[in-house]
Amino acid sequence: RKKIWADLEAAGLALKIEDHPQRVPLSQRSGEVIEPMLSDQWFATTEVMAQRAMDAVESGEITIQPDRFAKIWRGWLQEKQPWCISRQLWWGHRIPVYYVTNRPGVEKYFVARSEEEAMTQARSELGEDVELQQDPDVLDTWFSSGLWPFAAVGWPNEESDDYKKFYPAAMLETGYDILFFWVARMVMMGLTLTDKVPFKEIYLHGLVRDEKGQKMSKTKGNVVDPLDSMAEYGTDALRYALLTSSVAGMDTSVSKGMLENAKAFANKIWNVGRFIITDLEKNQATTPTAFESGMQLSESEIRGMPWLERALISKCHGLVNSVTAALLENRFSPPTKEIKEFLVDDVASWYVEASKTRLQAHLGGDPSSEMAATSQKVLLYLLEVSLKLLHPFMPYVTEAVWQRMPRGASSPESLMISPWPELSSMARDLEAEGWFTKLCALVSSIRN
């Protein structure tokens, strides 16, 4: 701007200088004024692609959760605007266009998969001495990443094992802020190039904001580095803190208090597991416990137990039903709270304490009694089921505790590949649960 004004003054064309307030865009990094400049770009027509992407959602072939984003999806795609697919960057997939450089006055280009293929086309049309130069632009980031669902599994070889096994995928999980930029592009590209939708479900999470609810940015200096949080509180604690407050399509805030509470819960899991397993190892000679990982308790066996054991087992089975139903519906926050309430309040605060009077001689218990063996078996059962339910949310501490549990020769090597609790074998005793609830309320009222 200054140079242009100097040239105008030198030519005697400048009339006067007058202040004129206006918005001048500045580069965030350099602080320099951003000047608009017209340039040639490559565009892709989207009429057919966008319509097919809209139809896929409206027909139910693809579902979006939360479903309110289906309206946003339709609102964006129905515009069917041409898509600028070229970018002036130093990295990315090069535009596959090759220009003729040694034919003055000839504006000719060839589109090809490689320079060799482009040269073959050019020579057949313009002669052997033709020279080509590839377009320096690269493809739009969202164009390249839109190819990912099928390009990563072997496409264009649609007969490859990976392509057949993994495409289309079952679910895409991503942030709602890139629904149009990335997700819509993947659907458009998938339908256009493979004639298949790339996934059946789209699950949208919200943005992770700071404890004041503000969007994190380097400029504001309010970024919570997940690596720092993992180092201070543990990976499981970070995962649990985020999942506890996670609701589909809604932003969530992360604070130091949330991370501290999650770390305390991880410690509680470790301590409960250590007590149960250490007590088993200590009393193994006097308290034979026929338990190994994956064991199911039969209805007849449960009916023969005291009411307290029946109540805890019944509550555990109810928890399995609730958590399983929530996960099948992609509701991830409620299970984290339900599992914590059961493991901390019911198992640790009540049943573990009650079992001590049966398992520990110095508290008047008889470790060699049948009652002690029953308590030990139920403790191990409740612990393993809780670890399985919690494993998708807190994989590390649950795996570490589970590895110390008694396992048979047929038990899997890892909790990660162990079978999910079988709903069909989950007996319930609502009467015993009611007694347990009343007992807890009575004791709590006396304490308070």
VOPAGU-2260 file (C-alpha; in pm, 1 decimal, decimal comma):
REM VOPAGU-2260
SITE   aa  ch    i         X         Y         Z
SITE  ARG   A    0       0,0       0,0       0,0
SITE  LYS   A    1     278,0     242,2      87,7
SITE  LYS   A    2     458,1     168,5    -238,7
SITE  ILE   A    3     143,4     226,2    -443,1
SITE  TRP   A    4      82,3     558,6    -266,8
SITE  ALA   A    5     441,9     665,9    -327,6
SITE  ASP   A    6     402,4     589,7    -698,1
SITE  LEU   A    7      80,3     793,3    -711,1
SITE  GLU   A    8     252,2    1089,8    -547,8
SITE  ALA   A    9     549,6    1062,4    -783,5
SITE  ALA   A   10     314,7    1067,6   -1081,0
SITE  GLY   A   11     125,8    1367,9    -944,2
SITE  LEU   A   12    -194,5    1170,4    -914,7
SITE  ALA   A   13    -238,3    1189,2    -536,2
SITE  LEU   A   14    -498,8    1443,2    -426,4
SITE  LYS   A   15    -504,5    1424,1     -45,5
SITE  ILE   A   16    -454,4    1201,3     256,9
SITE  GLU   A   17    -762,7    1138,6     466,1
SITE  ASP   A   18    -809,2     899,3     757,7
SITE  HIS   A   19   -1072,9     637,6     692,5
SITE  PRO   A   20   -1143,0     386,0     976,0
SITE  GLN   A   21   -1184,8      33,5     846,0
SITE  ARG   A   22   -1124,2    -326,8     937,1
SITE  VAL   A   23    -783,5    -435,4     815,3
SITE  PRO   A   24    -720,5    -812,5     837,3
SITE  LEU   A   25    -385,8    -899,4     993,4
SITE  SER   A   26    -196,3   -1226,0     994,4
SITE  GLN   A   27    -211,4   -1389,2    1337,5
SITE  ARG   A   28     147,2   -1509,1    1306,7
SITE  SER   A   29     331,8   -1225,7    1133,7
SITE  GLY   A   30     108,4    -927,8    1209,5
SITE  GLU   A   31     128,0    -820,4     845,1
SITE  VAL   A   32    -172,1    -686,9     653,8
SITE  ILE   A   33    -350,6    -955,2     453,6
SITE  GLU   A   34    -406,1    -827,8     101,1
SITE  PRO   A   35    -676,4    -986,9    -115,3
SITE  MET   A   36    -541,5   -1124,1    -440,3
SITE  LEU   A   37    -726,7   -1287,0    -726,2
SITE  SER   A   38    -577,8   -1612,4    -848,9
SITE  ASP   A   39    -672,8   -1910,8   -1059,9
SITE  GLN   A   40    -804,8   -2205,5    -859,3
SITE  TRP   A   41    -937,2   -2552,9    -927,1
SITE  PHE   A   42   -1298,7   -2624,6    -838,2
SITE  ALA   A   43   -1503,0   -2943,5    -822,5
SITE  THR   A   44   -1873,5   -2941,5    -893,3
SITE  THR   A   45   -2069,1   -3084,4    -600,0
SITE  GLU   A   46   -2427,4   -3103,2    -723,1
SITE  VAL   A   47   -2437,3   -3480,6    -758,9
SITE  MET   A   48   -2201,7   -3556,1    -468,3
SITE  ALA   A   49   -2383,5   -3329,5    -223,4
SITE  GLN   A   50   -2724,0   -3465,3    -321,7
SITE  ARG   A   51   -2612,2   -3824,0    -264,7
SITE  ALA   A   52   -2469,0   -3730,3      76,1
SITE  MET   A   53   -2798,8   -3564,9     171,9
SITE  ASP   A   54   -2997,8   -3864,5      51,0
SITE  ALA   A   55   -2780,3   -4103,9     254,6
SITE  VAL   A   56   -2876,2   -3928,6     579,4
SITE  GLU   A   57   -3239,9   -3865,8     491,1
SITE  SER   A   58   -3290,9   -4230,8     393,9
SITE  GLY   A   59   -3134,5   -4354,6     718,2
SITE  GLU   A   60   -2842,1   -4521,7     544,7
SITE  ILE   A   61   -2627,1   -4297,7     765,4
SITE  THR   A   62   -2743,1   -4181,7    1108,5
SITE  ILE   A   63   -2606,5   -3877,8    1290,5
SITE  GLN   A   64   -2597,8   -3854,0    1668,8
SITE  PRO   A   65   -2721,7   -3617,8    1804,7
SITE  ASP   A   66   -2990,0   -3616,9    1536,8
SITE  ARG   A   67   -3028,5   -3237,2    1549,5
SITE  PHE   A   68   -2713,1   -3217,0    1337,7
SITE  ALA   A   69   -2898,3   -3384,5    1050,0
SITE  LYS   A   70   -3070,5   -3050,6     990,3
SITE  ILE   A   71   -2733,5   -2872,8     982,7
SITE  TRP   A   72   -2604,1   -3140,4     745,0
SITE  ARG   A   73   -2892,5   -3078,3     507,9
SITE  GLY   A   74   -2860,8   -2700,4     536,8
SITE  TRP   A   75   -2496,9   -2706,7     432,8
SITE  LEU   A   76   -2521,0   -2957,9     152,3
SITE  GLN   A   77   -2834,0   -2827,2     -14,9
SITE  GLU   A   78   -2639,4   -2518,7    -125,4
SITE  LYS   A   79   -2432,3   -2741,0    -359,5
SITE  GLN   A   80   -2165,6   -2474,1    -400,9
SITE  PRO   A   81   -1859,1   -2548,8    -617,2
SITE  TRP   A   82   -1576,6   -2678,2    -400,0
SITE  CYS   A   83   -1238,0   -2506,0    -429,3
SITE  ILE   A   84    -999,8   -2801,1    -412,1
SITE  SER   A   85    -664,7   -2627,9    -474,0
SITE  ARG   A   86    -436,6   -2478,6    -210,4
SITE  GLN   A   87    -109,2   -2286,2    -225,0
SITE  LEU   A   88      84,5   -2477,6      40,2
SITE  TRP   A   89     422,0   -2644,8      66,7
SITE  TRP   A   90     278,1   -2983,4     159,3
SITE  GLY   A   91      -6,6   -3204,0      43,5
SITE  HIS   A   92    -108,8   -3410,0    -257,7
SITE  ARG   A   93      -6,1   -3228,3    -575,1
SITE  ILE   A   94    -282,0   -3134,0    -816,5
SITE  PRO   A   95    -257,8   -3403,7   -1090,2
SITE  VAL   A   96    -255,9   -3150,0   -1372,4
SITE  TYR   A   97      34,7   -3103,8   -1616,8
SITE  TYR   A   98      73,2   -2791,2   -1832,4
SITE  VAL   A   99     240,9   -2767,5   -2171,2
SITE  THR   A  100     539,2   -2530,2   -2138,7
SITE  ASN   A  101     706,1   -2525,2   -2481,7
SITE  ARG   A  102     416,8   -2436,9   -2709,8
SITE  PRO   A  103     382,5   -2056,4   -2712,2
SITE  GLY   A  104      20,9   -1950,1   -2728,6
SITE  VAL   A  105    -104,8   -2301,4   -2651,5
SITE  GLU   A  106    -291,9   -2319,1   -2321,8
SITE  LYS   A  107    -316,8   -2690,8   -2281,5
SITE  TYR   A  108    -307,3   -2920,6   -1980,6
SITE  PHE   A  109    -342,3   -3291,6   -1913,7
SITE  VAL   A  110    -489,8   -3466,8   -1609,9
SITE  ALA   A  111    -322,2   -3796,6   -1525,4
SITE  ARG   A  112    -226,5   -4031,6   -1242,6
SITE  SER   A  113     145,0   -3976,1   -1305,1
SITE  GLU   A  114     383,9   -3763,7   -1507,4
SITE  GLU   A  115     452,0   -4060,3   -1736,3
SITE  GLU   A  116      82,0   -4100,3   -1810,6
SITE  ALA   A  117      45,4   -3726,4   -1874,4
SITE  MET   A  118     346,6   -3730,4   -2106,5
SITE  THR   A  119     198,8   -4018,7   -2303,8
SITE  GLN   A  120    -121,4   -3819,8   -2354,2
SITE  ALA   A  121      68,9   -3504,9   -2450,2
SITE  ARG   A  122     299,4   -3676,2   -2701,2
SITE  SER   A  123      11,4   -3846,7   -2875,6
SITE  GLU   A  124    -154,6   -3509,0   -2925,2
SITE  LEU   A  125     131,4   -3258,0   -2955,8
SITE  GLY   A  126     436,8   -3454,6   -3061,2
SITE  GLU   A  127     742,2   -3614,6   -2905,4
SITE  ASP   A  128     918,3   -3289,6   -2812,5
SITE  VAL   A  129     641,8   -3162,2   -2586,0
SITE  GLU   A  130     743,2   -3051,5   -2235,8
SITE  LEU   A  131     520,3   -3056,1   -1928,1
SITE  GLN   A  132     522,0   -2900,6   -1583,1
SITE  GLN   A  133     298,2   -3009,9   -1297,1
SITE  ASP   A  134      69,0   -2759,1   -1128,6
SITE  PRO   A  135     245,3   -2637,0    -810,1
SITE  ASP   A  136     -79,1   -2628,5    -607,8
SITE  VAL   A  137    -182,9   -2908,4    -373,6
SITE  LEU   A  138    -524,6   -3054,2    -302,1
SITE  ASP   A  139    -740,0   -2911,5     -26,4
SITE  THR   A  140    -669,6   -3084,7     305,2
SITE  TRP   A  141   -1032,2   -3194,9     330,3
SITE  PHE   A  142   -1014,7   -3343,1     -19,1
SITE  SER   A  143    -715,4   -3556,7      75,2
SITE  SER   A  144    -850,3   -3656,4     415,9
SITE  GLY   A  145   -1187,7   -3729,9     257,1
SITE  LEU   A  146   -1021,8   -4025,8      83,7
SITE  TRP   A  147    -902,4   -4174,9     411,1
SITE  PRO   A  148   -1183,5   -4426,9     491,9
SITE  PHE   A  149   -1118,9   -4631,3     178,2
SITE  ALA   A  150    -768,7   -4525,2      68,5
SITE  ALA   A  151    -622,9   -4650,0     399,0
SITE  VAL   A  152    -759,6   -5002,1     345,0
SITE  GLY   A  153    -637,1   -5075,7      -4,5
SITE  TRP   A  154    -852,4   -4876,0    -247,5
SITE  PRO   A  155    -856,1   -4871,8    -548,4
SITE  ASN   A  156    -799,0   -5246,3    -505,6
SITE  GLU   A  157   -1147,9   -5331,4    -384,1
SITE  GLU   A  158   -1057,7   -5700,2    -371,0
SITE  SER   A  159    -797,1   -5652,6     -97,8
SITE  ASP   A  160    -862,8   -5825,2     234,9
SITE  ASP   A  161    -850,0   -5501,4     433,2
SITE  TYR   A  162   -1094,7   -5328,1     201,6
SITE  LYS   A  163   -1345,0   -5612,2     225,2
SITE  LYS   A  164   -1310,5   -5635,4     602,3
SITE  PHE   A  165   -1300,4   -5271,3     707,1
SITE  TYR   A  166   -1495,4   -5080,5     442,7
SITE  PRO   A  167   -1746,6   -4946,9     503,0
SITE  ALA   A  168   -1680,9   -4885,9     872,3
SITE  ALA   A  169   -1948,4   -4908,6    1140,6
SITE  MET   A  170   -1903,4   -4569,8    1306,7
SITE  LEU   A  171   -1714,3   -4244,1    1271,8
SITE  GLU   A  172   -1653,3   -4050,4    1593,2
SITE  THR   A  173   -1540,8   -3689,8    1556,8
SITE  GLY   A  174   -1609,7   -3332,4    1665,1
SITE  TYR   A  175   -1919,1   -3148,8    1547,0
SITE  ASP   A  176   -1707,4   -2853,3    1434,1
SITE  ILE   A  177   -1577,6   -3046,6    1131,2
SITE  LEU   A  178   -1905,4   -3212,2    1032,8
SITE  PHE   A  179   -1912,7   -3021,6     705,2
SITE  PHE   A  180   -1538,8   -2981,1     646,4
SITE  TRP   A  181   -1437,8   -3345,3     689,5
SITE  VAL   A  182   -1735,1   -3575,4     745,6
SITE  ALA   A  183   -1940,3   -3448,9     453,1
SITE  ARG   A  184   -1634,5   -3474,0     228,6
SITE  MET   A  185   -1575,0   -3835,3     330,8
SITE  VAL   A  186   -1934,9   -3925,5     252,0
SITE  MET   A  187   -1929,5   -3743,8     -82,4
SITE  MET   A  188   -1598,2   -3899,1    -184,9
SITE  GLY   A  189   -1696,0   -4244,5     -63,6
SITE  LEU   A  190   -2022,3   -4248,7    -255,5
SITE  THR   A  191   -1858,1   -4105,7    -567,8
SITE  LEU   A  192   -1552,0   -4330,2    -580,6
SITE  THR   A  193   -1676,5   -4653,9    -419,2
SITE  ASP   A  194   -2054,5   -4622,7    -451,0
SITE  LYS   A  195   -2076,5   -4698,9     -76,6
SITE  VAL   A  196   -2119,8   -4484,3     230,9
SITE  PRO   A  197   -1791,6   -4487,3     428,8
SITE  PHE   A  198   -1966,8   -4553,1     763,6
SITE  LYS   A  199   -2312,4   -4625,3     900,7
SITE  GLU   A  200   -2312,1   -4398,6    1206,2
SITE  ILE   A  201   -2167,9   -4055,2    1280,6
SITE  TYR   A  202   -2117,6   -3981,0    1649,8
SITE  LEU   A  203   -2030,8   -3618,9    1724,2
SITE  HIS   A  204   -1860,4   -3510,8    2043,3
SITE  GLY   A  205   -1830,1   -3151,6    2159,4
SITE  LEU   A  206   -1527,1   -2932,5    2205,6
SITE  VAL   A  207   -1312,0   -2960,6    2516,3
SITE  ARG   A  208   -1298,0   -2615,7    2675,0
SITE  ASP   A  209   -1109,5   -2475,6    2972,3
SITE  GLU   A  210   -1257,7   -2460,6    3321,8
SITE  LYS   A  211   -1419,4   -2122,6    3241,2
SITE  GLY   A  212   -1592,4   -2265,9    2934,9
SITE  GLN   A  213   -1370,4   -2080,1    2688,6
SITE  LYS   A  214   -1234,6   -2240,1    2374,5
SITE  MET   A  215    -871,7   -2336,9    2414,7
SITE  SER   A  216    -620,2   -2153,5    2199,7
SITE  LYS   A  217    -248,9   -2083,0    2203,1
SITE  THR   A  218    -323,2   -1712,4    2173,4
SITE  LYS   A  219    -525,7   -1710,1    2496,0
SITE  GLY   A  220    -271,6   -1930,5    2669,4
SITE  ASN   A  221    -544,7   -2150,9    2817,1
SITE  VAL   A  222    -454,6   -2478,5    2647,6
SITE  VAL   A  223    -460,6   -2781,4    2877,4
SITE  ASP   A  224    -195,2   -3010,3    2733,3
SITE  PRO   A  225    -320,9   -3370,0    2759,9
SITE  LEU   A  226      36,2   -3498,8    2787,9
SITE  ASP   A  227      95,8   -3281,2    3093,7
SITE  SER   A  228    -235,1   -3393,5    3243,9
SITE  MET   A  229    -147,4   -3757,5    3180,9
SITE  ALA   A  230     190,5   -3714,1    3347,1
SITE  GLU   A  231      39,3   -3548,8    3655,5
SITE  TYR   A  232    -288,1   -3737,0    3698,3
SITE  GLY   A  233    -256,7   -4048,7    3483,0
SITE  THR   A  234    -401,7   -4142,9    3146,0
SITE  ASP   A  235    -698,5   -4322,5    3299,5
SITE  ALA   A  236    -785,4   -4018,4    3508,5
SITE  LEU   A  237    -782,8   -3792,3    3203,4
SITE  ARG   A  238   -1000,0   -4033,6    3005,5
SITE  TYR   A  239   -1245,5   -4072,0    3291,9
SITE  ALA   A  240   -1268,4   -3697,1    3357,0
SITE  LEU   A  241   -1349,3   -3626,5    2993,0
SITE  LEU   A  242   -1595,7   -3913,1    2954,9
SITE  THR   A  243   -1781,7   -3835,8    3276,8
SITE  SER   A  244   -1890,4   -3497,4    3143,5
SITE  SER   A  245   -1919,6   -3602,6    2779,8
SITE  VAL   A  246   -2258,8   -3566,6    2612,8
SITE  ALA   A  247   -2297,3   -3611,6    2237,8
SITE  GLY   A  248   -2274,6   -3280,0    2055,9
SITE  MET   A  249   -2221,5   -3076,3    2374,1
SITE  ASP   A  250   -1902,9   -2897,2    2476,4
SITE  THR   A  251   -1732,7   -3002,2    2797,5
SITE  SER   A  252   -1499,6   -2818,5    3031,8
SITE  VAL   A  253   -1196,9   -2975,1    3194,2
SITE  SER   A  254   -1066,0   -2850,1    3527,6
SITE  LYS   A  255    -804,4   -2945,1    3781,4
SITE  GLY   A  256   -1076,6   -3055,3    4021,8
SITE  MET   A  257   -1220,8   -3300,7    3769,6
SITE  LEU   A  258    -879,2   -3452,4    3709,8
SITE  GLU   A  259    -806,5   -3480,2    4081,9
SITE  ASN   A  260   -1138,6   -3657,2    4143,9
SITE  ALA   A  261   -1071,8   -3895,1    3856,5
SITE  LYS   A  262    -724,2   -3971,3    3990,8
SITE  ALA   A  263    -872,9   -4042,9    4333,7
SITE  PHE   A  264   -1115,4   -4287,5    4172,4
SITE  ALA   A  265    -830,2   -4463,6    3991,8
SITE  ASN   A  266    -650,7   -4497,1    4325,1
SITE  LYS   A  267    -968,3   -4637,6    4481,6
SITE  ILE   A  268    -990,4   -4904,2    4209,9
SITE  TRP   A  269    -631,2   -5003,7    4276,9
SITE  ASN   A  270    -678,2   -5013,4    4653,5
SITE  VAL   A  271   -1000,3   -5216,2    4638,4
SITE  GLY   A  272    -841,4   -5462,2    4398,5
SITE  ARG   A  273    -527,1   -5486,6    4609,2
SITE  PHE   A  274    -726,3   -5558,1    4925,8
SITE  ILE   A  275    -940,2   -5829,4    4765,9
SITE  ILE   A  276    -652,3   -6001,9    4588,0
SITE  THR   A  277    -403,5   -5966,0    4875,1
SITE  ASP   A  278    -657,7   -6105,9    5117,5
SITE  LEU   A  279    -714,2   -6398,9    4883,1
SITE  GLU   A  280    -341,9   -6469,6    4862,4
SITE  LYS   A  281    -301,7   -6439,8    5240,1
SITE  ASN   A  282    -589,1   -6676,2    5319,9
SITE  GLN   A  283    -537,5   -6915,7    5031,0
SITE  ALA   A  284    -422,1   -7196,8    5258,8
SITE  THR   A  285    -719,4   -7164,8    5493,5
SITE  THR   A  286    -988,7   -7028,2    5259,3
SITE  PRO   A  287   -1012,6   -7238,7    4943,8
SITE  THR   A  288   -1193,5   -7024,7    4685,4
SITE  ALA   A  289   -1306,4   -7193,7    4366,0
SITE  PHE   A  290   -1288,0   -6885,9    4145,9
SITE  GLU   A  291   -1115,9   -6803,7    3820,3
SITE  SER   A  292   -1154,7   -6525,9    3567,7
SITE  GLY   A  293   -1473,1   -6536,1    3362,6
SITE  MET   A  294   -1661,6   -6757,0    3605,5
SITE  GLN   A  295   -2039,9   -6720,2    3610,1
SITE  LEU   A  296   -2248,1   -6770,1    3923,7
SITE  SER   A  297   -2550,0   -6995,3    3872,5
SITE  GLU   A  298   -2894,1   -6895,5    3998,3
SITE  SER   A  299   -2905,7   -7191,2    4236,6
SITE  GLU   A  300   -2567,5   -7095,7    4381,3
SITE  ILE   A  301   -2676,9   -6735,7    4431,2
SITE  ARG   A  302   -3005,9   -6840,0    4595,4
SITE  GLY   A  303   -2808,3   -7036,5    4854,3
SITE  MET   A  304   -2609,1   -6731,3    4961,2
SITE  PRO   A  305   -2693,0   -6488,7    5246,1
SITE  TRP   A  306   -2912,6   -6191,8    5156,4
SITE  LEU   A  307   -2622,0   -5943,6    5156,3
SITE  GLU   A  308   -2436,2   -6137,3    4886,6
SITE  ARG   A  309   -2756,8   -6176,8    4687,5
SITE  ALA   A  310   -2818,2   -5802,4    4708,1
SITE  LEU   A  311   -2469,9   -5706,2    4584,7
SITE  ILE   A  312   -2472,3   -5963,6    4305,2
SITE  SER   A  313   -2818,1   -5846,2    4197,3
SITE  LYS   A  314   -2706,4   -5482,9    4192,6
SITE  CYS   A  315   -2401,1   -5586,3    3992,7
SITE  HIS   A  316   -2619,1   -5762,0    3736,5
SITE  GLY   A  317   -2843,6   -5457,7    3713,6
SITE  LEU   A  318   -2533,7   -5248,8    3650,1
SITE  VAL   A  319   -2430,7   -5479,0    3364,3
SITE  ASN   A  320   -2772,7   -5435,0    3203,2
SITE  SER   A  321   -2761,6   -5057,0    3242,6
SITE  VAL   A  322   -2404,8   -5011,0    3117,9
SITE  THR   A  323   -2454,9   -5243,1    2822,0
SITE  ALA   A  324   -2772,4   -5062,7    2716,2
SITE  ALA   A  325   -2601,3   -4723,5    2745,7
SITE  LEU   A  326   -2301,5   -4828,8    2536,9
SITE  LEU   A  327   -2524,9   -4974,5    2266,8
SITE  GLU   A  328   -2696,8   -4634,8    2249,2
SITE  ASN   A  329   -2363,5   -4446,7    2246,5
SITE  ARG   A  330   -2428,2   -4288,3    2586,3
SITE  PHE   A  331   -2085,7   -4279,4    2747,8
SITE  SER   A  332   -2126,0   -4044,6    3042,8
SITE  PRO   A  333   -2393,7   -4226,0    3251,2
SITE  PRO   A  334   -2202,7   -4558,2    3273,3
SITE  THR   A  335   -1893,0   -4391,1    3417,8
SITE  LYS   A  336   -2095,2   -4250,6    3707,0
SITE  GLU   A  337   -2296,6   -4569,0    3764,0
SITE  ILE   A  338   -1987,2   -4789,5    3778,3
SITE  LYS   A  339   -1815,5   -4550,1    4017,7
SITE  GLU   A  340   -2117,6   -4540,2    4249,5
SITE  PHE   A  341   -2136,2   -4919,0    4257,7
SITE  LEU   A  342   -1764,4   -4982,0    4303,4
SITE  VAL   A  343   -1699,7   -4704,5    4555,7
SITE  ASP   A  344   -2027,8   -4683,6    4747,4
SITE  ASP   A  345   -2164,8   -5038,0    4737,3
SITE  VAL   A  346   -1857,3   -5258,5    4706,5
SITE  ALA   A  347   -1579,4   -5061,4    4876,9
SITE  SER   A  348   -1773,8   -4875,0    5145,4
SITE  TRP   A  349   -2018,6   -5151,1    5237,6
SITE  TYR   A  350   -1941,1   -5500,3    5118,9
SITE  VAL   A  351   -1562,7   -5489,8    5158,9
SITE  GLU   A  352   -1603,5   -5358,7    5512,6
SITE  ALA   A  353   -1868,3   -5620,2    5593,9
SITE  SER   A  354   -1648,4   -5896,7    5453,0
SITE  LYS   A  355   -1357,0   -5803,9    5677,4
SITE  THR   A  356   -1543,6   -5941,3    5980,2
SITE  ARG   A  357   -1561,9   -6278,3    5803,0
SITE  LEU   A  358   -1217,8   -6290,8    5644,0
SITE  GLN   A  359    -991,8   -6142,3    5910,4
SITE  ALA   A  360    -935,1   -6328,3    6236,5
SITE  HIS   A  361    -833,7   -6019,3    6433,3
SITE  LEU   A  362   -1181,7   -5878,2    6365,1
SITE  GLY   A  363   -1350,6   -6192,9    6490,4
SITE  GLY   A  364   -1377,2   -6368,1    6155,9
SITE  ASP   A  365   -1294,8   -6726,7    6070,2
SITE  PRO   A  366   -1096,5   -6737,7    5743,2
SITE  SER   A  367   -1152,0   -7113,3    5719,1
SITE  SER   A  368   -1531,7   -7092,5    5736,3
SITE  GLU   A  369   -1772,5   -7145,6    5449,6
SITE  MET   A  370   -1898,4   -6789,7    5500,8
SITE  ALA   A  371   -1546,6   -6655,5    5445,4
SITE  ALA   A  372   -1510,7   -6858,8    5125,8
SITE  THR   A  373   -1843,1   -6723,5    4999,3
SITE  SER   A  374   -1742,3   -6365,0    5075,1
SITE  GLN   A  375   -1408,5   -6414,2    4901,7
SITE  LYS   A  376   -1571,7   -6558,4    4592,2
SITE  VAL   A  377   -1833,7   -6284,0    4572,1
SITE  LEU   A  378   -1569,6   -6014,0    4620,6
SITE  LEU   A  379   -1368,4   -6153,4    4330,2
SITE  TYR   A  380   -1681,0   -6183,1    4115,6
SITE  LEU   A  381   -1794,5   -5825,6    4183,5
SITE  LEU   A  382   -1442,4   -5696,8    4123,5
SITE  GLU   A  383   -1397,6   -5870,5    3788,9
SITE  VAL   A  384   -1737,0   -5767,7    3652,8
SITE  SER   A  385   -1670,2   -5408,1    3760,1
SITE  LEU   A  386   -1327,8   -5414,5    3593,6
SITE  LYS   A  387   -1478,9   -5542,8    3269,5
SITE  LEU   A  388   -1744,9   -5272,2    3267,1
SITE  LEU   A  389   -1490,9   -5002,4    3347,0
SITE  HIS   A  390   -1219,2   -5123,0    3109,6
SITE  PRO   A  391   -1339,7   -4927,4    2800,8
SITE  PHE   A  392   -1313,8   -4607,4    3004,4
SITE  MET   A  393   -1004,8   -4673,5    3221,3
SITE  PRO   A  394    -806,8   -4947,0    3044,2
SITE  TYR   A  395    -474,9   -4926,2    3228,1
SITE  VAL   A  396    -561,9   -4953,9    3596,2
SITE  THR   A  397    -832,1   -5212,2    3525,4
SITE  GLU   A  398    -588,0   -5424,7    3325,4
SITE  ALA   A  399    -323,7   -5397,0    3598,0
SITE  VAL   A  400    -565,8   -5514,2    3868,1
SITE  TRP   A  401    -717,6   -5788,9    3653,2
SITE  GLN   A  402    -375,8   -5935,5    3574,3
SITE  ARG   A  403    -336,6   -6020,8    3944,5
SITE  MET   A  404    -667,7   -6205,8    3967,4
SITE  PRO   A  405    -677,5   -6588,3    3968,5
SITE  ARG   A  406    -704,0   -6720,1    3613,3
SITE  GLY   A  407    -739,0   -7065,9    3468,4
SITE  ALA   A  408    -563,7   -7222,0    3170,6
SITE  SER   A  409    -844,9   -7115,9    2936,4
SITE  SER   A  410    -857,0   -6756,1    3057,9
SITE  PRO   A  411    -760,5   -6488,6    2801,9
SITE  GLU   A  412    -423,1   -6320,4    2831,7
SITE  SER   A  413    -569,7   -5973,9    2865,5
SITE  LEU   A  414    -879,4   -5811,7    3008,4
SITE  MET   A  415    -909,6   -5628,5    2677,9
SITE  ILE   A  416    -998,4   -5951,1    2494,9
SITE  SER   A  417   -1197,1   -6117,3    2772,2
SITE  PRO   A  418   -1569,3   -6168,8    2704,1
SITE  TRP   A  419   -1821,8   -5907,9    2811,4
SITE  PRO   A  420   -2048,1   -6021,0    3099,6
SITE  GLU   A  421   -2331,9   -6236,2    2964,4
SITE  LEU   A  422   -2667,7   -6069,0    3013,4
SITE  SER   A  423   -2859,4   -6396,2    2981,1
SITE  SER   A  424   -2701,0   -6532,5    3299,4
SITE  MET   A  425   -2759,6   -6222,5    3512,0
SITE  ALA   A  426   -2998,9   -6328,0    3789,3
SITE  ARG   A  427   -3167,6   -6050,9    3989,9
SITE  ASP   A  428   -3301,1   -6039,8    4347,3
SITE  LEU   A  429   -3489,9   -5714,5    4383,6
SITE  GLU   A  430   -3610,1   -5800,9    4733,7
SITE  ALA   A  431   -3253,1   -5836,2    4861,4
SITE  GLU   A  432   -3161,3   -5512,7    4684,3
SITE  GLY   A  433   -3443,5   -5339,9    4869,2
SITE  TRP   A  434   -3315,0   -5466,1    5204,7
SITE  PHE   A  435   -2966,3   -5344,8    5120,1
SITE  THR   A  436   -3093,1   -4999,0    5024,4
SITE  LYS   A  437   -3288,0   -4971,2    5350,6
SITE  LEU   A  438   -2987,3   -5085,5    5554,7
SITE  CYS   A  439   -2761,8   -4827,9    5389,2
SITE  ALA   A  440   -3017,2   -4553,2    5450,6
SITE  LEU   A  441   -3059,1   -4656,5    5814,7
SITE  VAL   A  442   -2686,8   -4664,8    5888,2
SITE  SER   A  443   -2631,8   -4334,4    5709,1
SITE  SER   A  444   -2908,0   -4166,6    5910,8
SITE  ILE   A  445   -2757,6   -4296,5    6237,3
SITE  ARG   A  446   -2411,9   -4171,5    6139,8
SITE  ASN   A  447   -2546,8   -3830,4    6048,3
